[in-house]
Amino acid sequence: MPHGHAQLGETTPRSVFYDQGRFGRLFPTLPVFAEDTPSLRDALAELGAKNGPMDARDDLSDPITLITDPAKSANNPDNPAITAGFTFLGQFIDHDMTFDPTSSLARQQDPESIRNFRIPALDLDNVYGGGPGASPHLYDSTVDGGRTTLLVEEIPGSAAVSVGNKTRFDVPRNSQNTALIGDPRNDENLIVSQFHRALLGFHNKVVADLGQELGGGHAAGEIFSEAQRLVRWHYQWLVIHEFLVKTVGGELVDEVLSTGPKHFKWRNDPFIPVEFSVAAYRFGHSQIRPSYRGNFGTSASDPAKQFFAFIFDPTAADPNDPADLRGGRRASRRFIDWQTFFDFGDGRVRRNKKIDTTLSTPLFNLMGQAAGEPVSLVTRNLLRNLMMEVPSGERVAKAMKLPVLAPADLDDLEHFHLNERTPLWFYVLREAQVTAGGEQLGPVGGRIVAEVIIGLIMGDRQSYLRQEPDWTPTYGSSGSFTTVDLLKAADVVVALS
């Protein structure tokens, strides 16, 4: 989804001053990568078109063999270094940092005039909303009068289609199946929706543990506040020490933690740079698989009894339980078995796709776009780089004093006249492909992502980096905490036998 609120007709000067909660720029003096002309828009549309140069042209005849037959992934190879779930952890993190419901692909916009509806921090406001007082619909009124515990709901009929007849749970929904959560985007697909549900469960586990540890002498509000702090700190730790390490490499993470960001600077409070939000951080789109095993159904060994589906399939006909992984639905089989997505050491995990300039075919035919809007996610990303006046990858690399990709690395863009003025999003993907074999981000993309995410946590006065930088997690093991630890603590991992 897009990110901000554009004030129509407003074009403010570029500056190096950013108010709290706004988008801004890392490099405000750099020009947009190219002038907005009809021929440029045509070139971007051609580059991002279905069956175009960035389309993997996946065989969409069968979601199962797209996973099990390596020959079908020859043009869209798996990433041996990162498992499939980190794509959706990254999506969840994005939704925690930014929310821009109204920015346009039709006109150029100044990011300083765009309002970020999300607090630019990793503080889980997409989970907690305004807290029990301001967002009571997110909380379970049957526990402590709705003052401590987040609401989850049983999926009717799930036990009959689950290994071990285990009942599964969903985020809460109203009578029209609209998710009652702090950010509606966390119900865009089944996987991120179920990860949101896992965060609800982890919070509730921490609340229960604190209740036992502290006894009856503490008010519900005190227990909630302490649970919220612990959950946020564990989440921030996981983002830095697992997600970022896998995405950009441990050496860069350690450097930014030790010396602070070089390029991401702010006054007052941190902002969201457009070089990050509409370019570098959209690397995750390249990691999306065309299809996934959503769950194991009633058998850990028989694929015929498991739930495989495309990430999106516009031809899926059943409105209540479509044969894809779109969100916004509740049905007995619509739950996730996390062993496919994260490594539990049982050999069942699958990988995401490499970070490169080849994207899975379903992303070129998005559902639910307004009439006249592009349906290719790739085209939308390229146009957003233009509309938000993002500089070229080459100029950003030079400004960061980092190596610029060789001309031969971008010669396939010569036809589009973009080989020397490459949209930053494309440049970041190609840089990862050239410098890291697609297994992690390269120097430019990696530094932008690491500096902004760590910078946001450093800039949050309530984060563990500000409050207690030597803190280590109490959940997990050996002073560490991973996504697998979170999922286990949330009690969303069903034993497969």
RAVEN-V408685 format. One record per residue. N is the residue number from 1. RES is the residue in one letter. SS is DSSP state (H for helix, E for strand, - for the rest). NEAR is the number of other ideal C-beta (glycine too) atoms within 12 Angstrom. Layout:
n res ss near
N RES SS NEAR
N RES SS NEAR
//
This chain:
n res ss near
1 M - 32
2 P - 35
3 H - 39
4 G - 36
5 H E 25
6 A E 31
7 Q - 20
8 L - 14
9 G - 12
10 E - 17
11 T - 17
12 T - 22
13 P - 13
14 R - 23
15 S - 18
16 V - 18
17 F - 19
18 Y - 33
19 D - 22
20 Q - 21
21 G - 29
22 R E 38
23 F E 45
24 G E 39
25 R - 43
26 L - 41
27 F - 34
28 P - 29
29 T - 16
30 L - 27
31 P - 22
32 V - 35
33 F - 41
34 A - 33
35 E - 16
36 D - 24
37 T - 14
38 P H 10
39 S H 15
40 L H 25
41 R H 25
42 D H 19
43 A H 33
44 L H 39
45 A H 26
46 E H 26
47 L H 40
48 G - 40
49 A - 28
50 K - 28
51 N - 17
52 G - 27
53 P - 29
54 M - 40
55 D E 29
56 A - 34
57 R - 23
58 D - 36
59 D - 24
60 L - 31
61 S - 15
62 D - 19
63 P - 34
64 I - 26
65 T H 19
66 L H 34
67 I H 35
68 T H 18
69 D - 17
70 P H 15
71 A H 13
72 K H 27
73 S H 29
74 A - 15
75 N - 25
76 N - 37
77 P - 28
78 D E 33
79 N E 34
80 P E 19
81 A E 26
82 I E 42
83 T E 34
84 A - 39
85 G - 42
86 F H 43
87 T H 42
88 F H 42
89 L H 42
90 G H 39
91 Q H 37
92 F H 40
93 I H 45
94 D H 41
95 H H 40
96 D H 40
97 M H 42
98 T - 45
99 F - 32
100 D - 35
101 P - 21
102 T - 22
103 S - 35
104 S - 26
105 L - 33
106 A - 21
107 R - 21
108 Q - 30
109 Q - 38
110 D - 30
111 P H 45
112 E H 32
113 S H 32
114 I E 43
115 R E 30
116 N - 41
117 F - 29
118 R - 38
119 I - 32
120 P - 41
121 A - 36
122 L - 44
123 D - 34
124 L - 42
125 D H 34
126 N H 39
127 V H 41
128 Y H 34
129 G - 29
130 G - 16
131 G H 26
132 P H 31
133 G H 18
134 A H 14
135 S - 22
136 P H 20
137 H H 24
138 L H 37
139 Y E 36
140 D - 28
141 S - 17
142 T - 13
143 V - 22
144 D H 26
145 G H 17
146 G H 23
147 R - 27
148 T - 36
149 T - 34
150 L E 46
151 L - 35
152 V E 38
153 E E 26
154 E E 21
155 I - 33
156 P - 19
157 G - 19
158 S H 31
159 A H 20
160 A H 18
161 V H 29
162 S - 33
163 V H 30
164 G H 21
165 N H 14
166 K - 26
167 T - 23
168 R - 42
169 F E 33
170 D E 38
171 V E 44
172 P - 33
173 R E 29
174 N - 17
175 S - 8
176 Q - 11
177 N - 24
178 T - 18
179 A E 35
180 L - 33
181 I - 41
182 G - 37
183 D - 38
184 P H 26
185 R H 32
186 N H 41
187 D H 37
188 E - 32
189 N E 41
190 L H 43
191 I H 45
192 V H 43
193 S H 43
194 Q H 45
195 F H 44
196 H H 47
197 R H 44
198 A H 45
199 L H 44
200 L H 42
201 G H 35
202 F H 41
203 H H 44
204 N H 34
205 K H 31
206 V H 37
207 V H 37
208 A H 24
209 D H 21
210 L H 31
211 G H 25
212 Q H 13
213 E H 17
214 L H 21
215 G H 10
216 G H 13
217 G H 11
218 H - 21
219 A - 17
220 A H 27
221 G H 19
222 E H 21
223 I H 32
224 F H 35
225 S H 26
226 E H 25
227 A H 39
228 Q H 35
229 R H 29
230 L H 33
231 V H 40
232 R H 37
233 W H 36
234 H H 39
235 Y H 46
236 Q H 39
237 W H 39
238 L H 41
239 V H 44
240 I H 40
241 H H 33
242 E H 34
243 F H 43
244 L H 41
245 V H 31
246 K H 40
247 T H 44
248 V H 45
249 G - 27
250 G H 20
251 E H 17
252 L H 34
253 V H 32
254 D H 17
255 E H 21
256 V H 33
257 L H 29
258 S H 16
259 T H 15
260 G - 19
261 P - 31
262 K - 22
263 H - 31
264 F - 34
265 K - 24
266 W - 31
267 R - 15
268 N - 16
269 D - 23
270 P - 40
271 F - 42
272 I E 48
273 P E 47
274 V H 49
275 E H 47
276 F H 49
277 S H 46
278 V - 45
279 A - 46
280 A H 52
281 Y H 44
282 R H 45
283 F H 50
284 G H 42
285 H H 42
286 S H 44
287 Q H 43
288 I - 43
289 R - 48
290 P - 42
291 S E 39
292 Y E 43
293 R E 37
294 G E 44
295 N E 40
296 F - 35
297 G - 33
298 T - 27
299 S - 20
300 A - 24
301 S - 16
302 D - 14
303 P H 22
304 A H 12
305 K H 19
306 Q - 30
307 F E 38
308 F E 33
309 A E 38
310 F E 38
311 I - 47
312 F - 36
313 D - 27
314 P - 20
315 T - 14
316 A - 22
317 A - 11
318 D - 16
319 P - 13
320 N - 17
321 D - 26
322 P - 28
323 A - 28
324 D E 34
325 L - 44
326 R E 33
327 G - 40
328 G - 32
329 R - 32
330 R - 34
331 A - 28
332 S - 24
333 R - 35
334 R - 42
335 F - 43
336 I - 42
337 D - 44
338 W H 44
339 Q H 33
340 T H 39
341 F - 38
342 F - 39
343 D - 26
344 F - 24
345 G - 11
346 D - 19
347 G - 12
348 R - 27
349 V - 27
350 R - 34
351 R E 31
352 N E 45
353 K E 46
354 K - 36
355 I - 46
356 D - 38
357 T - 41
358 T - 35
359 L E 47
360 S - 46
361 T H 38
362 P H 41
363 L H 41
364 F H 37
365 N - 31
366 L - 32
367 M - 26
368 G - 17
369 Q - 20
370 A - 15
371 A - 7
372 G - 9
373 E - 19
374 P - 29
375 V - 25
376 S - 32
377 L H 38
378 V H 42
379 T H 37
380 R H 34
381 N H 42
382 L H 46
383 L H 38
384 R H 44
385 N H 45
386 L H 42
387 M H 34
388 M - 44
389 E - 37
390 V - 45
391 P - 39
392 S E 36
393 G H 47
394 E H 35
395 R H 28
396 V H 44
397 A H 36
398 K H 18
399 A H 26
400 M - 32
401 K - 13
402 L - 26
403 P - 18
404 V - 27
405 L - 36
406 A - 16
407 P H 14
408 A H 12
409 D H 29
410 L H 31
411 D H 16
412 D H 22
413 L H 34
414 E H 18
415 H H 15
416 F H 31
417 H - 22
418 L - 35
419 N - 28
420 E - 22
421 R - 30
422 T - 42
423 P E 48
424 L H 50
425 W H 51
426 F H 50
427 Y H 48
428 V H 51
429 L H 46
430 R H 42
431 E H 45
432 A H 43
433 Q H 32
434 V H 29
435 T H 30
436 A H 31
437 G - 19
438 G - 33
439 E - 31
440 Q - 39
441 L - 50
442 G - 40
443 P H 32
444 V H 48
445 G H 47
446 G H 40
447 R H 41
448 I H 51
449 V H 50
450 A H 45
451 E H 39
452 V H 46
453 I H 49
454 I H 43
455 G H 39
456 L H 43
457 I H 43
458 M H 33
459 G H 34
460 D - 33
461 R - 17
462 Q - 23
463 S - 31
464 Y H 33
465 L H 31
466 R H 22
467 Q H 18
468 E - 16
469 P - 18
470 D - 10
471 W - 22
472 T - 18
473 P - 30
474 T - 25
475 Y - 31
476 G - 24
477 S - 14
478 S - 11
479 G - 16
480 S - 21
481 F - 33
482 T - 35
483 T H 43
484 V H 31
485 D H 30
486 L H 40
487 L H 34
488 K H 25
489 A H 33
490 A - 34
491 D - 23
492 V - 37
493 V - 34
494 V - 30
495 A - 18
496 L - 26
497 S - 13
//
